[in-house]
Amino acid sequence: MTKADLSDLYRNYIACLNKQDWPMLGEFVHHDVVHNGRRIGLSGYLEMLERDFDEIPDLHFNIRMLIADPPYIASRLSFDCTPKGSFLGLQVGGKRVSFTENVFYEFRNDKIREVWSVIDKVAIEAQL
């Protein structure tokens, strides 16, 4: 897969998340996906995303930086949203917060097989 193809695939994955098109998630995420060292599988990944959108109804993934080096993607995502209650152990309680996430993906057979994610919790704390 070329860098351009992988970048397009990733952008389509992010569009899938933003539409909450859960039936399509398996087109992008491997059935045996690993997230931050934990094998959660596609069903666990879906549960994580559904929980995120339930806790943050206005959640929207914005790509700020995207680097493709097949089979890897590095991305900096930004968020400007309003978590309903607690988020990352912080009592946000409906306050609008902005933060970023640095995330790396490994693709196998054109699907996300492993994800390493770090959210800038300090940025959220500074806004509370």
C-alpha positions in Angstrom: 0.0 0.0 0.0 1.3 3.4 -0.9 1.5 6.4 1.5 -1.3 8.1 -0.3 -3.5 5.0 -0.2 -2.9 4.5 3.5 -3.6 8.2 4.2 -6.9 7.9 2.2 -7.8 4.8 4.1 -7.2 6.5 7.4 -9.2 9.6 6.4 -12.1 7.3 5.6 -11.7 5.6 9.0 -12.0 9.0 10.7 -15.0 9.8 8.6 -16.6 6.5 9.7 -16.0 7.5 13.4 -17.4 11.0 12.9 -20.6 9.5 11.3 -20.7 6.8 14.0 -21.2 4.4 11.1 -20.6 1.4 13.3 -21.6 -1.3 10.8 -18.6 0.0 8.6 -16.1 -0.1 11.5 -15.0 -3.6 10.6 -13.9 -2.4 7.2 -11.2 -0.4 8.9 -10.4 -2.2 12.2 -8.9 -5.7 12.5 -11.1 -8.2 14.4 -8.2 -8.8 16.8 -7.1 -5.2 17.3 -4.8 -4.2 20.2 -5.3 -0.8 21.9 -2.4 0.5 24.1 -1.1 -3.0 24.7 -4.5 -4.6 25.5 -6.1 -7.0 23.0 -9.7 -5.8 22.9 -10.8 -7.0 19.5 -13.2 -5.3 17.2 -16.1 -5.7 19.7 -14.1 -4.1 22.5 -13.0 -1.3 20.2 -16.6 -0.6 19.2 -17.7 -0.6 22.9 -14.9 1.9 23.6 -16.1 4.2 20.8 -19.7 3.9 21.7 -18.9 4.8 25.3 -16.8 7.8 24.2 -19.7 9.1 22.0 -22.2 8.5 24.9 -20.0 10.4 27.4 -19.2 13.1 24.8 -22.2 13.6 22.5 -20.5 16.3 20.4 -17.3 14.3 19.9 -15.7 15.0 16.6 -12.3 13.8 15.4 -10.2 16.4 13.6 -7.0 15.4 11.9 -4.3 18.1 12.5 -1.3 16.1 11.4 -1.0 12.9 9.4 2.1 11.1 8.5 2.0 7.8 6.6 4.9 5.4 6.5 3.3 2.0 5.6 2.3 0.0 7.4 2.1 2.8 10.0 0.2 6.1 10.5 1.0 8.8 13.0 -1.7 11.3 13.6 -2.3 14.3 15.8 -6.1 14.6 16.4 -7.7 17.7 18.0 -11.0 17.9 19.9 -13.2 20.7 21.0 -16.1 19.1 22.9 -18.3 18.9 26.0 -18.0 15.7 28.0 -21.2 15.2 30.1 -19.6 14.1 33.4 -16.1 12.7 34.0 -13.5 12.2 31.3 -10.1 10.6 31.9 -10.9 10.7 35.6 -11.5 14.4 35.6 -14.9 16.0 36.5 -15.6 18.0 33.4 -19.3 18.2 34.0 -20.5 19.7 30.7 -17.7 22.2 30.4 -16.3 22.7 26.8 -12.7 21.6 26.6 -10.1 21.5 23.9 -7.3 18.9 23.8 -5.2 16.8 21.4 -4.4 13.1 21.0 -1.2 11.7 19.5 -2.0 8.3 18.1 0.0 5.8 16.1 -1.6 2.9 14.1 -0.2 -0.3 12.6 -2.1 -1.6 9.7 -2.2 -5.2 8.5 -4.1 -6.3 5.5 -5.5 -2.8 5.1 -7.0 -2.8 8.7 -5.9 -1.2 11.9 -4.2 -4.0 13.9 -2.6 -2.0 16.7 -3.2 1.5 18.2 -1.0 3.5 20.6 -2.8 6.5 21.9 -1.8 9.4 24.3 -4.4 12.1 25.2 -3.1 15.5 26.5 -4.8 15.2 29.9 -2.8 18.2 31.2 -4.4 20.5 28.7 -7.9 19.4 29.9 -6.8 19.9 33.6 -5.7 23.5 32.8 -9.2 24.3 31.5 -11.0 23.1 34.6 
